Amino acid sequence: MIFCMVGDSGPLTPNHCSLLTMLSPSLSRRGSLALLALAGLLPAFMHAAVKLPHIFTDHMVLQRDVKIPVWGWADPGEKVSVKLGLSAPVETTAGKDGKWRVELPALAAGGGPLELNVTASNTLAVRDILVGEVWLCSGQSNMEWVVQNSLNSAQEIASANDPTIRHIKVPLVPKPVPQDDFNGSCRLPALPRWAGSPPPVISWPGNCRST
């Protein structure tokens, strides 16, 4: 015998089947009812977790003196609360497409590190955030030139130990329209994350610095 589990309180119909529970003919009626009751509870635990785009990771830098946009995805109609440091939380509700967005108050440079908390059915925490200047660097191949290949590289690298410099390299993936997130690519398979720039890996000029 095959029963169909649905995600609402409506009747069991083939169109609603999202999970099949197979019961053997020898299973008692009480056992069948118990399994169906348990199946009815499962949809409550099947909510989509609130998500942030991959630009929001530990060690990131936020631009000073402007409102701070934070966006992501959750279940449609789900309430989302966003809190940065000691600031009051800002709340919103995910739209029918699951997208949500808030703007946090502008902050002056310094005062970190801060923690960003996004709470819905689950909670995300982004730690060690600095507020300062964010430089977006793009162009031809010379934009990826590293200090190691430059003149006096050993001296430059030895004197470049600044923990307030943070860097993220976004994959080079052409898109015809603006994107709200990014994934890996064949050139950079792993999803990039913000990181400090200690002397061995510092590059120029694709860095963001908190000042």
C-alpha positions as a Markdown table, in Angstrom:
| # | Residue | x | y | z |
|---|---|---|---|---|
| 1 | Met | 0.0 | 0.0 | 0.0 |
| 2 | Ile | 1.3 | 3.5 | -0.9 |
| 3 | Phe | 0.4 | 6.6 | 1.1 |
| 4 | Cys | 1.2 | 10.1 | -0.1 |
| 5 | Met | 2.4 | 12.8 | 2.4 |
| 6 | Val | 1.4 | 16.3 | 1.8 |
| 7 | Gly | 2.7 | 19.6 | 3.1 |
| 8 | Asp | -0.7 | 21.1 | 4.0 |
| 9 | Ser | -3.9 | 20.1 | 5.7 |
| 10 | Gly | -5.8 | 19.2 | 2.5 |
| 11 | Pro | -6.9 | 15.8 | 1.4 |
| 12 | Leu | -4.4 | 13.2 | 0.2 |
| 13 | Thr | -4.3 | 13.3 | -3.6 |
| 14 | Pro | -1.8 | 12.1 | -6.2 |
| 15 | Asn | -1.1 | 15.7 | -7.2 |
| 16 | His | 0.1 | 16.5 | -3.6 |
| 17 | Cys | 2.5 | 13.6 | -3.3 |
| 18 | Ser | 6.0 | 14.7 | -2.3 |
| 19 | Leu | 7.1 | 11.7 | -0.4 |
| 20 | Leu | 6.0 | 8.1 | -0.6 |
| 21 | Thr | 5.8 | 5.9 | 2.5 |
| 22 | Met | 5.4 | 2.2 | 1.6 |
| 23 | Leu | 3.6 | 0.1 | 4.2 |
| 24 | Ser | 3.6 | -3.7 | 4.0 |
| 25 | Pro | 0.3 | -5.5 | 4.0 |
| 26 | Ser | 1.2 | -7.1 | 7.3 |
| 27 | Leu | 1.6 | -3.8 | 9.1 |
| 28 | Ser | -1.2 | -3.1 | 11.6 |
| 29 | Arg | -3.7 | -0.3 | 11.1 |
| 30 | Arg | -2.4 | 1.3 | 14.3 |
| 31 | Gly | 1.1 | 1.2 | 13.0 |
| 32 | Ser | -0.1 | 2.7 | 9.7 |
| 33 | Leu | -1.8 | 5.6 | 11.4 |
| 34 | Ala | 1.3 | 6.2 | 13.6 |
| 35 | Leu | 3.5 | 6.5 | 10.5 |
| 36 | Leu | 1.0 | 8.8 | 8.8 |
| 37 | Ala | 0.9 | 11.0 | 11.9 |
| 38 | Leu | 4.7 | 11.2 | 12.0 |
| 39 | Ala | 4.7 | 12.0 | 8.3 |
| 40 | Gly | 2.3 | 14.9 | 8.9 |
| 41 | Leu | 4.9 | 16.5 | 11.2 |
| 42 | Leu | 7.8 | 16.4 | 8.8 |
| 43 | Pro | 6.8 | 19.5 | 6.7 |
| 44 | Ala | 7.2 | 21.6 | 9.8 |
| 45 | Phe | 10.9 | 20.7 | 9.8 |
| 46 | Met | 11.4 | 21.2 | 6.0 |
| 47 | His | 11.8 | 25.0 | 6.0 |
| 48 | Ala | 14.5 | 26.4 | 3.8 |
| 49 | Ala | 17.3 | 27.9 | 5.9 |
| 50 | Val | 17.9 | 31.6 | 5.6 |
| 51 | Lys | 20.9 | 32.2 | 3.3 |
| 52 | Leu | 23.3 | 35.0 | 2.5 |
| 53 | Pro | 25.2 | 35.6 | -0.7 |
| 54 | His | 28.8 | 34.5 | -0.7 |
| 55 | Ile | 30.2 | 38.0 | -0.4 |
| 56 | Phe | 29.2 | 37.9 | 3.3 |
| 57 | Thr | 31.9 | 35.9 | 5.0 |
| 58 | Asp | 34.1 | 36.2 | 8.1 |
| 59 | His | 36.8 | 39.0 | 7.8 |
| 60 | Met | 34.8 | 41.1 | 5.3 |
| 61 | Val | 35.0 | 44.9 | 5.1 |
| 62 | Leu | 31.9 | 47.2 | 4.9 |
| 63 | Gln | 32.0 | 50.6 | 3.3 |
| 64 | Arg | 32.0 | 53.4 | 5.8 |
| 65 | Asp | 29.6 | 56.4 | 5.9 |
| 66 | Val | 26.9 | 54.8 | 3.6 |
| 67 | Lys | 23.9 | 52.7 | 4.3 |
| 68 | Ile | 24.8 | 49.0 | 4.4 |
| 69 | Pro | 22.7 | 46.7 | 2.2 |
| 70 | Val | 22.3 | 43.1 | 3.4 |
| 71 | Trp | 20.2 | 40.7 | 1.3 |
| 72 | Gly | 19.6 | 37.0 | 0.9 |
| 73 | Trp | 16.9 | 34.2 | 0.7 |
| 74 | Ala | 14.5 | 32.5 | 3.1 |
| 75 | Asp | 11.1 | 30.9 | 2.9 |
| 76 | Pro | 8.5 | 33.1 | 1.2 |
| 77 | Gly | 6.7 | 35.2 | 3.9 |
| 78 | Glu | 9.3 | 34.3 | 6.5 |
| 79 | Lys | 10.4 | 37.1 | 8.9 |
| 80 | Val | 14.1 | 37.9 | 8.9 |
| 81 | Ser | 16.0 | 39.9 | 11.5 |
| 82 | Val | 19.4 | 41.4 | 10.7 |
| 83 | Lys | 21.7 | 42.8 | 13.4 |
| 84 | Leu | 25.2 | 44.3 | 13.1 |
| 85 | Gly | 27.3 | 44.8 | 16.2 |
| 86 | Leu | 25.5 | 46.8 | 18.9 |
| 87 | Ser | 23.1 | 48.4 | 16.5 |
| 88 | Ala | 19.4 | 47.7 | 16.8 |
| 89 | Pro | 18.1 | 44.8 | 14.6 |
| 90 | Val | 16.3 | 45.6 | 11.3 |
| 91 | Glu | 13.5 | 43.3 | 10.3 |
| 92 | Thr | 11.9 | 42.4 | 7.0 |
| 93 | Thr | 9.8 | 39.7 | 5.4 |
| 94 | Ala | 10.9 | 37.5 | 2.5 |
| 95 | Gly | 8.9 | 38.0 | -0.7 |
| 96 | Lys | 7.0 | 35.5 | -2.7 |
| 97 | Asp | 10.2 | 34.6 | -4.4 |
| 98 | Gly | 12.0 | 34.1 | -1.1 |
| 99 | Lys | 14.2 | 37.1 | -1.5 |
| 100 | Trp | 14.7 | 39.7 | 1.2 |
| 101 | Arg | 16.8 | 42.8 | 1.7 |
| 102 | Val | 17.4 | 45.4 | 4.4 |
| 103 | Glu | 19.6 | 48.5 | 4.7 |
| 104 | Leu | 21.5 | 49.0 | 8.0 |
| 105 | Pro | 22.5 | 52.5 | 9.3 |
| 106 | Ala | 25.8 | 53.9 | 8.0 |
| 107 | Leu | 28.8 | 53.4 | 10.3 |
| 108 | Ala | 32.0 | 55.4 | 10.7 |
| 109 | Ala | 35.4 | 53.7 | 10.0 |
| 110 | Gly | 36.9 | 51.7 | 12.8 |
| 111 | Gly | 35.1 | 50.4 | 15.9 |
| 112 | Gly | 35.4 | 46.7 | 14.9 |
| 113 | Pro | 35.6 | 43.9 | 14.7 |
| 114 | Leu | 31.9 | 43.5 | 14.4 |
| 115 | Glu | 29.5 | 40.5 | 14.1 |
| 116 | Leu | 26.6 | 40.3 | 11.7 |
| 117 | Asn | 23.7 | 38.1 | 12.8 |
| 118 | Val | 20.9 | 37.1 | 10.5 |
| 119 | Thr | 18.0 | 35.3 | 12.1 |
| 120 | Ala | 14.9 | 33.5 | 10.7 |
| 121 | Ser | 14.2 | 29.8 | 11.2 |
| 122 | Asn | 18.0 | 29.5 | 11.7 |
| 123 | Thr | 20.7 | 32.0 | 12.6 |
| 124 | Leu | 23.8 | 32.9 | 10.5 |
| 125 | Ala | 26.8 | 34.7 | 12.1 |
| 126 | Val | 29.5 | 36.6 | 10.1 |
| 127 | Arg | 32.4 | 37.5 | 12.3 |
| 128 | Asp | 35.4 | 39.7 | 12.4 |
| 129 | Ile | 33.9 | 42.4 | 10.2 |
| 130 | Leu | 35.7 | 45.8 | 9.7 |
| 131 | Val | 34.3 | 49.1 | 8.5 |
| 132 | Gly | 36.4 | 51.2 | 6.2 |
| 133 | Glu | 37.2 | 51.8 | 2.6 |
| 134 | Val | 36.2 | 49.1 | 0.0 |
| 135 | Trp | 38.0 | 49.3 | -3.3 |
| 136 | Leu | 36.5 | 47.4 | -6.3 |
| 137 | Cys | 39.3 | 46.6 | -8.7 |
| 138 | Ser | 38.6 | 45.4 | -12.2 |
| 139 | Gly | 40.4 | 45.6 | -15.6 |
| 140 | Gln | 42.8 | 43.7 | -17.7 |
| 141 | Ser | 45.4 | 41.1 | -16.7 |
| 142 | Asn | 47.6 | 43.6 | -14.9 |
| 143 | Met | 44.9 | 44.0 | -12.2 |
| 144 | Glu | 45.9 | 40.5 | -11.1 |
| 145 | Trp | 49.6 | 41.2 | -10.9 |
| 146 | Val | 51.0 | 40.1 | -7.6 |
| 147 | Val | 53.7 | 41.7 | -5.5 |
| 148 | Gln | 55.8 | 38.6 | -5.7 |
| 149 | Asn | 56.4 | 39.4 | -9.4 |
| 150 | Ser | 57.1 | 43.1 | -8.8 |
| 151 | Leu | 60.3 | 45.1 | -8.3 |
| 152 | Asn | 61.8 | 44.8 | -4.8 |
| 153 | Ser | 59.1 | 42.2 | -3.9 |
| 154 | Ala | 60.9 | 40.8 | -0.9 |
| 155 | Gln | 61.2 | 44.2 | 0.7 |
| 156 | Glu | 57.6 | 45.1 | -0.1 |
| 157 | Ile | 56.2 | 41.8 | 1.2 |
| 158 | Ala | 58.2 | 42.0 | 4.4 |
| 159 | Ser | 56.8 | 45.4 | 5.2 |
| 160 | Ala | 53.2 | 44.7 | 4.3 |
| 161 | Asn | 52.0 | 42.9 | 7.4 |
| 162 | Asp | 48.8 | 44.8 | 8.0 |
| 163 | Pro | 45.9 | 42.8 | 9.5 |
| 164 | Thr | 43.3 | 45.5 | 8.5 |
| 165 | Ile | 43.8 | 44.7 | 4.8 |
| 166 | Arg | 41.2 | 42.2 | 3.6 |
| 167 | His | 40.9 | 40.7 | 0.2 |
| 168 | Ile | 38.4 | 38.7 | -1.8 |
| 169 | Lys | 38.8 | 37.5 | -5.4 |
| 170 | Val | 35.5 | 37.1 | -7.2 |
| 171 | Pro | 35.4 | 34.4 | -10.0 |
| 172 | Leu | 35.7 | 35.7 | -13.6 |
| 173 | Val | 32.3 | 34.5 | -14.9 |
| 174 | Pro | 30.7 | 36.6 | -17.6 |
| 175 | Lys | 27.0 | 37.4 | -17.1 |
| 176 | Pro | 24.6 | 39.4 | -19.3 |
| 177 | Val | 22.8 | 41.0 | -16.3 |
| 178 | Pro | 23.8 | 42.0 | -12.8 |
| 179 | Gln | 24.0 | 39.1 | -10.3 |
| 180 | Asp | 23.0 | 39.0 | -6.6 |
| 181 | Asp | 25.5 | 36.2 | -5.8 |
| 182 | Phe | 28.4 | 34.3 | -7.4 |
| 183 | Asn | 29.6 | 30.7 | -7.6 |
| 184 | Gly | 32.9 | 29.1 | -8.4 |
| 185 | Ser | 34.3 | 28.8 | -11.9 |
| 186 | Cys | 36.7 | 26.6 | -13.8 |
| 187 | Arg | 39.5 | 29.2 | -13.0 |
| 188 | Leu | 38.5 | 29.4 | -9.4 |
| 189 | Pro | 36.6 | 26.3 | -8.4 |
| 190 | Ala | 36.3 | 26.9 | -4.7 |
| 191 | Leu | 34.0 | 29.6 | -3.5 |
| 192 | Pro | 36.1 | 32.6 | -2.5 |
| 193 | Arg | 36.1 | 34.0 | 1.0 |
| 194 | Trp | 37.3 | 37.2 | 2.5 |
| 195 | Ala | 40.7 | 36.8 | 4.1 |
| 196 | Gly | 43.5 | 38.8 | 5.6 |
| 197 | Ser | 46.5 | 39.5 | 3.5 |
| 198 | Pro | 49.6 | 38.3 | 5.4 |
| 199 | Pro | 53.0 | 38.9 | 3.7 |
| 200 | Pro | 53.3 | 35.6 | 1.8 |
| 201 | Val | 50.0 | 36.1 | -0.2 |
| 202 | Ile | 49.5 | 39.8 | -0.4 |
| 203 | Ser | 48.6 | 41.0 | -3.9 |
| 204 | Trp | 48.4 | 44.5 | -5.5 |
| 205 | Pro | 46.1 | 46.3 | -5.9 |
| 206 | Gly | 43.1 | 44.1 | -5.3 |
| 207 | Asn | 42.7 | 44.7 | -1.6 |
| 208 | Cys | 40.2 | 46.3 | 0.7 |
| 209 | Arg | 41.4 | 48.2 | 3.7 |
| 210 | Ser | 39.8 | 49.4 | 6.9 |
| 211 | Thr | 41.1 | 52.9 | 7.6 |
